[in-house]
Amino acid sequence: MTPVTVPAHVGDLRWPVLSAIRVDSGDYPAELIVLVDCGEGTPNEPYATLQLLIWPTRTKLQDGHYDLTWAEAQRGLLHRAGLLPQHRVEVVTVRHPERANQHTIFVDGTHRDTGVARDVQVVVVDVNLVDGLDGDAVAGDPVLSGAATDLAAVSAAVRTHVREVAASYLDDRDGDTP
């Protein structure tokens, strides 16, 4: 691989290059993903990630993602350079009216009994609110009286979501009662 110097500015507007990652292993053109500051010219956010090709006598910008926050631009830089782990998680629930539900988890096409793989942990939450939305207290929460899942083991965000869905079910049910 031939070393190249990353330019301090790129494009017709001479955007400053804040960060760059080389993504090829050949000679020319050298291919980099760069994070640039577009300044005031973008609609809402000032950052962009772009593909930069470098030859000994010229450079070329292409395939840009614009109008990014700083965090989006940093993540985009790593993603476009192929440095973020990517996993496909599939949660399969088989339901039968006379049997218990069965959950199965696959990570990257491999069955995982525990829901844990390198860099990934999958938590399956199955909440059954069918049997008794009666307002009795469950774990100190009157909305979740019919919850058949131990919600203490999940994140606060999951508990909040289940609580909101259950409350909307209660509101719908109460609205249907004469």
Beta strands, then each sheet from edge to edge (+ up, - down):
strand 1: 9-10
strand 2: 15-22
strand 3: 30-37
strand 4: 47-54
strand 5: 59-68
strand 6: 89-96
strand 7: 99-107
strand 8: 110-111
strand 9: 116-117
strand 10: 120-121
sheet 1: 1+ 2- 3+ 4- 5+
sheet 2: 6+ 7- 8+
sheet 3: 9+ 10-
end
